[in-house]
Amino acid sequence: MDTPFLIISLFFPRVVLFIYYAKGWIPTNTVPLLLDVLLAVFIPRLLILIYIYQTLGTGSVWFWIHLIALLLAFSGGGTAAKKRKRKKERS
């Protein structure tokens, strides 16, 4: 698993997956193709986390960084989610 994939996928998971699929650079994994496509479209961070787990394991710092990013994204820790909450409270 190369470092540019890991860094760019933190910020733009769908884009990096699309580019790596197009170039044929996706890391070897045991995820079936249909699940690969569905996760890439709907939950790309989870798919990347699976790739990291299968390639580097849970002992890797990258696994934990991406897990924290996944939890923040799904818990509404982003600025867009906070803005939506504030808008709802005002109206």
Protein Blocks (a to p, Z undefined) as FASTA:
>chain_A
ZZklmmmmmmmmmlmmmmmmmnopaccdfbdfklmmmmmmmmmmlmmmmmmmmmnommbm
klmmmmmmmmmmmnopafklmmmmmmmmmZZ
